[in-house]
Amino acid sequence: MMFFHQKTRIINLFKENEQPEKERPKVFAAVAHITSVEESNNPEKAAAKIERLRHTIDGLLTSFAHCDLSISIQTLPNRHVTAYLPEYQIKCIQIQEDPDCDPMFVGFRLQEEFVERVEKFDWFLFIEDDIVLYDAFTLEKLENFNRQSGDENAILYPNRYEMYQGTKRYIDLTITKPFLVNKLSSVEIEGVKFAEFNNPHAAFYCLSRKQMKLWIKSGRLFKNQIVNVGPLESAATFCLLECFSIYKPHPSNLNYFEVRHYDSKYSKLYPEPESRYTLSGVNHSSKIPIVKDS
């Protein structure tokens, strides 16, 4: 008991200033968000869109609570549901409407906001309105990768998953056939592996100021160009390939850096219950016996 009380007093000596003062990273997060005019004017019809946008914003507020965070909703007039968000979210977002933008190209318009603010923020985050990030160590993981990858043009994307019927499905490893990994290059940092994939899409990226300047210097020739799949995917992922090599966590450590696709449409289209990229913490191989009272 004496040891316990002494230990408590020693711990209390260090309870002050547990977190040393340091400069908070400045993060500019831009959310690509478009709905139909009908959904914009009718919250009942827009219920699903409201829910997923709310989760996206909450994920940002959670993951970057230790940062100076600015959230911008990139949209068009009468094509968004921000008026139906909770009051606390409305107070912490900026709504940027561009009436002259093609709805399908709002992701490219979003990038111009990054260019205009390149000297004002440390990090520039692109996210679609159905992607949820819950990772307070996002910036630390990106900084570590950027510092140790050995290539200033290498950038790290998260793996994207869906939750469907109680299972976690890494959808981008199954919707592209054939699935390839390590065909170009891979890297290992402090026991964590990363690789280039033939489908690097994640609907999410986060660039440092240095990386943004590299991209600007490249000339951004893929701006407003449909590079692969369509304009949404091109803006979110494939246009960056003109300047960067895109890595994701290797299949051996999928969950090191990940985001949730707040939907289940790809899981329904590509169910593959036996896929090694479909994970569950529950053992479905055997049933738990039911013990009846005698």
Sequence and secondary structure as in RCSB ss.txt:
>XXXX:A:sequence
MMFFHQKTRIINLFKENEQPEKERPKVFAAVAHITSVEESNNPEKAAAKIERLRHTIDGLLTSFAHCDLSISIQT
LPNRHVTAYLPEYQIKCIQIQEDPDCDPMFVGFRLQEEFVERVEKFDWFLFIEDDIVLYDAFTLEKLENFNRQSG
DENAILYPNRYEMYQGTKRYIDLTITKPFLVNKLSSVEIEGVKFAEFNNPHAAFYCLSRKQMKLWIKSGRLFKNQ
IVNVGPLESAATFCLLECFSIYKPHPSNLNYFEVRHYDSKYSKLYPEPESRYTLSGVNHSSKIPIVKDS
>XXXX:A:secstr
 HHHHHHHHHHHHT TT S      EEEEEEE    HHHHT TTTTHHHHHHHHHHHHHHHHHTTTSEEEEEEEE
 TT   GGGS HHHHHTEEEEE TTS GGGHHHHHHHHHHHTTTT SEEEEEETTEE   TTHHHHHHHHHHHSS
 TTEEE  EEEEEETTEEE GGGTSSSS  EEEEEEEEETTEEEEEES    SEEEEEHHHHHHHHHTT TTTT 
  SS HHHHHHTGGGGGT EEEEE GGGGGGSEEEES  HHHHHS  TT TTEE SS  SS        
